[in-house]
Amino acid sequence: MKKVFRRFIFFVSGYIYREKFFLGLIFILALIIRSVYVIVIYRNSGTSNWSDDWYYSLLGEQLASGDWAPHAENELYMRVAPWIPLLLAFFNKLFGSSFIPFFIYNILLSSLLIPVLYYLGREISGKTVGKILAIWACLNVEFFRYTPHLLKEPTIYFLMPLIILLIIKQIKKENYYIIILAAFLFSVLIHTDERFIFYLPIFPLILFFGHPFNFKKSIKGTFAWIAVVFLLMVPWGIRNYKTYGQVVIISHRTTAFTSMIWGKDLSGMKFVSSDEDIENQYKSYSEAVVNVKSSKKSNSFNLYSKTLINIWRPAYFKTRVVKYSWWDKPRLQKWSLKHNLLSLLFYGIYLPFFLIGIIISALEKNYLVFFLSLLPVIHSILHAYMVMPEERYRYPFVFLIVLVGVWTITEIIRRNYITGFMSRKYSTDEFDRK
């Protein structure tokens, strides 16, 4: 009986090791997990936990009716990037309702994330790292928490690693259709969340880490990237000019930065209402924004340093005071035991190895891994400046923390293997076959 069981385990493990079988199996598993999650949550809670979802839904309905300047009842203009409202408008037009189609869209993207992360891990460090990354993403609740919502997170979580994967593929295949596709997806990303336009000049730097290094081809790829992104920004840019009377990149929130060069700062939310209570509510919000800006000037180091720590903090077992830019007063924050344990399991345990990986990649002159490890650092500094320590704002780059962390573990194991066996050198692919 034991022999039969061992043969069965050996047979199954042999199939799991096969790449296509593994990817098919884990993709189906991801589809099932996410579909069941959406059905259970939506059946039990419905829309009772929705907040920003209703705002996106309203914009989508107005766009579907032909109103290209949608806004809520008590505001002058929409305050978000257009991709999600446009997508909801498309589903409204096509199906008469956007809820279920958008849930299916979220399920598909959060499931397709698994093979994307597998191939990214394989490109960086071989099949073993790719499989670990795929399993991690399949079971990580943060990647499907927002599937029964009308929010942007599933789109961002999917696009970020896919864009990076395509740029790395461009290095190896030197096919300009790949970089054009990456630029198109980046355009979708910044029209989903305008904050990511900050990475427009940063992502193409990956092209300069190819082996052998080819400066001419890297420059061509960079120009193709920038040209395509700018071209795809034109349609919504024209709409913005007609709406705001000035050049506005993606949404009015970017004018907080562009007003230093041209135009007015429209980033403050402009509300109008005949209802005194609503007017006071929005006035209070505006004052909160002003207070945060004032606190930045008066106590900037303390505010930024605490925000930076909170962005990287893996757990909140004890109640801590956390400041958010959109809240007038600091918020007392403490997570449940389940939340803390899940955060430690899918994020916290990788942090030490990620930090070690930054050092190892620099010492080994693995500049691609080193550059990728810097992206979460850059992202955290950007959000510390904006005073946004929200967990979901950290997650677009958590996959890189885990990727570098797992890469570091494999490097440590490989180094020990070398030390123990007469300094014989093994490649990462050889490690995968062990």
N, C-alpha and C positions, 0 to 999 in steps of 0.2 A: 504493500500500500504506500509506504514511504517513497519507494522508487517511482511509482506511478505519479505521485504528487510532485516529486522533484522534476520528473520529465515534463509534467504539465507546466510548472513554473518556468522551466528552461525554455519551453516552446513559446509561452506567452511573452516572456521577457525578450526572446529573440525577435518576435514581431514588433514589440514596442520599440525596440532599438532601431527598427527600420524607419527611416525619416518620414516617408509619405504616410505610413500607417500611423505613426505617432501623431503627426500633425492632424490627420483626419479624425483620429480618436479624440484628441484633446479639444479640437474645434467643435465637434459634436457635443462633447461634455460641457463646453463653455456655453453653447447655444441652449442646452437643456437647463443649466443652472440659471442663466439669465432669464430665460422664458418663464420658468417656474417662479422665479423671484418677482417678475413683473406681475404675473397673474395673482400671486398670493398678496402682494402689497396693494395692488390696485383693487382687488376684490375686498380686502379687509379695511383699507384706509381710504380708498378712492382718491379724491383730490383734497382731502382735509389737511394734508401736510404741505400743500403747495403755497408758494409765496411769489417769487419772481416768475414762476410758470405762467401765472395769470397775465402778467404784463406782456410776456412774449406772445401768449395766445391772442391778446387784444391787438397787438401790432400786426400779427399774422392775418387776423380777420380784416383789418383795415387795408392792408396791402392787397389782400385777395379781392377786395371790393374796388380796387383801383386807386386808392389813396396812397400816394408816394411820399406823403409827409405825415406818417402816422404818429400818434402820441396819445397818452392817457388823458383823461378828462381835465385834469388840473395842471397840465404842463404844456409848454409851447412846442416841444419837439421830442422825438424819441431819444433816449439817453443810452442806447446800446448799439453795438455793431450789428449789421444787417443780416448776416447769414441765417441765423436761426429764425427770425421773423419771416424772411423770404422763403425758407424751407417750409415753415408752417403754412404760409400763404399758398404755396404750391400744393401741399397736401389737402388744404381746404378746397382748392379749385378742383383737384383731381378726384378726391374721395368724399367731399362734402363735410368732412371732419378731419382734424389733424391729430387727435389724441393717439388712437391706435396705430396709424401709420408711423407716427414719430416714435412710439415705443418700439416698433419693429426696426426702424432705422437705428435706434440706440442699441438694440440687442445685436444687430448685425455688426455695427462698428465695434462694440466692446468685445465681440467674439473674434472678429478679424484681427483685433489687436494681438491675439495670441500668436498666430503665425508670423506676424510682423516682428514681434519681439524675439521669436525663435530665430528668424533669419538675421536679425540685427546681432544677436548674441553669437550666432555662428560666424558672421563676418568678422566680429571683433576677436573672438577667442575659441571658436570651434563648437561642435555639436553639443558637448556636455553643458556648456554655459548657456547655449540656446535653449536646451530642454529645461534647464532649471528656471530660466527666465519665463518660459512659456507656462510651466506649471504654476509658478508664482503668480502670474497675471490671471490665469484661469480661476484661481481660488481666492484672489484678493478682492474683498467686498468693495473696496473703494472704486474699482473699475466698473462695477455694475450697480452701485448704490443709487445712481441718478438715472438708471434706465426707465423707471416709471415716472419720469418727469419731463417737462418741456424746457430743458436747460442745455447749456453749451458744453458741459464737462465731458460727456462721452465723445463728442466730436474732437475736442482739444486733446484728450488722452490718446485718441487714435492717430490723429494727424502728426503729432509731435515726433513719435518714434519712426513713423513712416517716412517723413521728410528727411530725417537724419539717415535712415537706411538708404534711401534713394541717392542722396549725395555721396555716401560711401560707395555705392554701386557705380556711380559716375566715375569715381577715381579709378576703379578697376576695369571698367568696360569702355570708358571714354566715348559714351554714346550720348550725344547732346539731347536726344529725345528724353532721356532720363532726367537730366537737369531741368528741362522744360516742364516735365511732369511734376518734379519737386517744387518748382517755382509756382506752378498752378495751385498745388495743394497748400503751399505757404500763403498764397493769396486768399484761399478759402479760410485758412487759419486766422489771418489778421482781420478778415471780415466777420469772423466769429468772435474774436476778442482782440480789440485794437492794441492792447498792451504788447502783444508779441511782435509788433512792427519794429520794436527795439532790436530784434534778432535779424532784421533784413541784411545788415552788413556782416553779422557774426557767423551765421550758418555757412555761407560759401567759403569761409576760411578753412572749413574741413577739406576742401579741394586741394589745399596746399600741403596736405599730409600724405599724399600718395607716394608709392614706391614703385619705380624710381620717380623722383621729383621732376615734374615738368612745368616750369613756370608759365610758359606760353599757353599751354592747354588749361592750366588753372585759372589764368586771367580770362581766357575766352569763356570758360564755364561761369566765372563770376559775373561777367558782363551779360551773358545770356540770362542768368538768374535774375539780375537786377532789372534788365529790360522787360522780361516777361511779367515780373511782379508789378512794375510801374504801369505797364500797358493794361493789366487787368484791374488796376485801381482806378482807371479813367472813368468807366461808366458811373460808379457810385460817386466819384469825385464831382462829376458834372451835376448829379442830383444834389449833392451837398452845396455846391456853389449857388444853385438856384434857390435852395432852402435857406442858407445862412448869409448869402451875399458876400462870401469870401471863400478862399480855398481852405477846405477842411478835410483832413486825412481821416478817412473811415468814419469817425464820430466826433462830436463836439468836444469829447473829453481829451482828445489829443491837442486841442488848442492851448491847454495849460503849458505845453512845451513850444508849439509852433508860434505862439503869440510873442515869443522872445525874438522872432525873426520877422514875422508878418502877421497882420490881422489882429483881432481882439481875442481875449481869453474868454471863451464861452463855456469853459469846463464847469462853472458853477451851475447847478440845476436851476432853471428859470421856470417858476411856477406862477400861474394866475388862477385865482378862484374868487368867487363871490361869497364863499362859505368862510366865515371868520375862523372857525376851528381848523379847517384844512389849511388856510393861509398861515395860521400860527404854527401848525405842525411842520410845514415846509420851511417856514422862517427859522424854526428851531433847528431843522436839519442844516440849513445854510450857515447858521451861527456855529453849529458843531464843526462844520468844515473849516470855518475861519479860526475856531479855537485850536483845532489840530495844527493848522498852518502857523498859528502864533506860538504854540508849544514847541513846534519844530525849531523856531528861531530862538526861543528863550531857553530851551533845555534839550537841544537837538541830540547831543551825544548820548544822554541817558535814554531818550525815547528810541533812537535808532538802534542802540545796542540791545536794549530789552526786546525790541521787535525782532531783531535778527536772531536772538536766542530762541524766541518763541516760534519763529519759522522753522527752526531745526529741531525743536523740542519733540521727542517721540511720544511723550505721555504726560498726562495731567492727573496723577494720583492724588495730589493735594490741590486745594483751591488756590489759584494764582490770579493776580490782577493782570489783565491783558488789555492793551489799548488798541482800538481799531479806528481807522480814519473816518468811518461813517457813523461812529457812535460818539455822542456828546461827552459821556463819561466812560472811564475804563470799566470793563466787564469782568466779573468774577467767573473764572472758568475752571471746571473740574469735570473730567470724563468719567463715564461708567467703567467698571472693572473690565467688561467685555471690550469696550472701545480701546482702553489702554492696552490690553493683551493683544488685540488684533493689530494695533499700531506698532507694537514692539515686534510682533511676529513678522509682519510684512514690510517693516521699515526700520525700526530701531536697531535690530540685531545686525543689520548691514552697515550701519553708520561707522563703527570703528574700522571695518575692513575698507570702506570707501575712503576714509581719511588716510589709511595706510597705503591704499592704492594710488592716491595722488603722488605720494613720495616715491613708491616703487616705479610707477610709470615714468616719472621724471628721471630717476636713476638709470632705468633701463633704456631711456631715450625712445620710449614708445609714445611718440608725440600725439598720435591719434587718441589713444586712451587718456592721455594727460589732458588734451583739449576737451574731450567729452566730459571729463571729471570737473572741469572748470565751469561748465554750463550751469549746473545746479547752484554753484557758488554765486555766479553772476545773477541768476534768477532770484536768489535769496536777498542779495544786496539791493536789487531793484525794488523788491516788495517791502524790504525794510524801509527804504526811502519813502515809499507810498504808505507806510504804516498799515500793511495788509498781512498779518500773520495767520490768516485763515488756512486751515489744513488743506482744503481743496485747491488753494492757490499754489501750494507746494507740490501737489501731485503730478502736474505735467512733466516734471523732471525727476520724479522719484525712480522711474525705471532706469535712469542713468546711474543713480546712487546704488541700486541693486546690481546693475550690470557691472560696474566697476568693483563693487564689493565681491561679487562672485568671481570675477576675473582675478582679483587679489588672492582669494582663497586657492584658486587653481594654481596661481603662480607660487604661492607659499608651499603647496603640496609638491609641485614640480621641483622647486629648489631643494626640498628635503630629499626628494627621490634622487636628485643629482648627487647630493652630498653622500647619501648612503650607498650609492652604487658607482664608485670610481669616477664621479664627475661626468658621467655619460650624458650628453645633451639630448633632450627629447623636445620635439615641437609640441604645440598645443594640440594638434591633430592626433599625434601619437598618444598624448594623455587621454584624448577622447576614446581611444580604442582600448584603454585599460579597463 
